[in-house]
């Protein structure tokens, strides 16, 4: 395997890791108002990802940095073409992060509801926009011979890209539901389990449509490969796994589905980086967009040293914060605070 192929694989794996980890964060953000019910329930849902969400977002920064360093031509064309969409993405991520910090600063219901609404909106918009971008890479965009994007923001809103965004939003939602089921107990867990059972068959059908469309776009017929069929079946299996109380396995099933959905885009894209709808000769590939050999060698050494450290630290963090959370925990805290105020 050449260095340019290796770095394409690394970038694909980093994007996959981002959606596997941040995907359930997005899902919890979308669903916390629906599943929480009461204020203690909403606080409990949010706190299932409280120690994790900001660390998971680092994978997005790593993905962007790796694209810039390994394939600067790809980075330049893609980020200039998606400029407005990226501004919207950054706005969604900033609103989402601010919501975690400011939502609990006041006890007024209107204050909390406002920040909850912003958290839901930001958690839904972010995966949709990233999915739109990833789908457009494969579908094709107007790119000139000089690898300059010649379309507008509205050019990005193509049916396949939009459907990719919707697919990732739904997958993140069911991924978030299984994570809350895994990380909570009591009424919150029951509500999350019920939603996970109801949503997973819908997500499976949407994923099936996505992989069929992806194969068609890539010119490989309509039949999904065995791994993609396994991802669809994994989502159907969530119904049984949650019903049987196998919370860990149900979360693993949605993890597989999310990972394979993202990997399918990159596998069909390789060795291209961006498809030009203007002329196939203008495609960005791993060969005409890569950095010189020496920087790639240095980056490979750094990645081999640091990536295992990052993965180990992430695993340790999840182990430390493995305790299940209940809305009863926050009801007790609210009662203590109220009694203190009356005194």
C-alpha positions, 0 to 999 in steps of 0.5 A: 500500500502506498502512502497516499492510499494509506492516508486515504484509509486513515482519513476514512477511518477518522471520519468513521470514528467521528460518526461512531462516537459523535453520532450518539452525541448527536442522537442524544442531543436530538432526542433529549427533549422527547425522551426526557419528558420532565426536566430531571429526565432531560438533564439525565439524558444530557448527562449521559454524554456530559463527560464525552461530547467535547472529546468526541468532537476532536475527531472532526478537527483531526479529520479536517487537519488530516485532509489539509496535511495529506491532500491539500488540493482536496481540502482547498477545493472542498472547503471553498465549495462548501464554504457557506455549508461549513459556516452553518456547520460551525454555527450548529456546533457552536450553538450545540456546545454553548447549550451544554454550558448555558442550559443549566445556568438559570432555573427559568423554564423559558431559559431551559426550553430555549437552550434545549431547542437550540441543542436539538436543532444543532444536533440535527443540523450538524450530521445532516450538513456533514452527510450532505458534503460526503454525499456530494463528494461521490455524486459529483460537483461542478469542478473545473480543470484547475480544480476550482468549484464553479457552482453555488451553495444551491448546487450542493443540494442534490438529491443523493447528498440530501438523502445521505444527510437524512440517512446519517441523521436517522442513524445518529438518532437510533444510535443515540437511543441505544446509547441512552438505553445503555447508559441509563436506568429507570423510566429514561431507559424504558423510553429510550428502549421503546424509541430504539425498537420503533426507530431501528426498522425505519432506519434499516429501510432508509439505510438499505435505500442509501446503500442501493443508491450509493452502488448505483451512483458508483456504477456498480449496480444495485445490489449491496455487498455483504457488509452493507447487508449485515449493517441493515440486518444489524439495525433490524436486530436492534428490535430483538436485542433491546427487547431481550435486555441486551443493551450493549449488543444493541449499541454495538449493532447501531455502531456497526450500521453507522460505521459501515454507512460512512465507510461505504461512501469512502470505499466507493469514492476511492481512488477519487477524492471529489468527482467532477460533474463537469468532466471526469478528467477533472476529478480530484484523486489521491494522486493529483491532490496529495502532499509530497512524499516527505511530509506524508512520511513524517505524518505517518510516523506521528500518526503511528505514535499518537493515534494509539495514545488517543484511542487508549485515552478515549477508551479509558474515559469511557471506562471511567464514566461507565455508570448508568444515570437515572432521572431519579438522581436529578429529581433528588438534587432538585428537591434538595435545592428547592428545600434549601431555597425555602429555608 
